Amino acid sequence: MPVPYSVIATLPDEPTRDEYVAWLLDGHLAGVLRGGVFPTPESFLAYLADYAPPPRGDGLARFGACVMFAGRVGAVLVGPGADA
């Protein structure tokens, strides 16, 4: 089952928000999506180790002084008798 992952960025003001959204749309999101879907926890850990450091470093270099980032990893829960 895929591994859900999200990043929440808390931005201090509208100018920073506008710059951050432009950065996301101007290539960061496309780069993250090239990393693929994470079908297993192991593939997600491999992504974090092998692919994530450069885009993370770029985001921290651009916004680390004023933006708070929080990553979240979840799990998909399927109840008894539910279709997976």
Summary of the structure (lengths in Angstrom):
residues: 84
radius of gyration: 15.3
end to end distance: 8.5
largest distance: 49.1
contacts: 172
relative contact order: 0.28
helix: 50%
strand: 14%
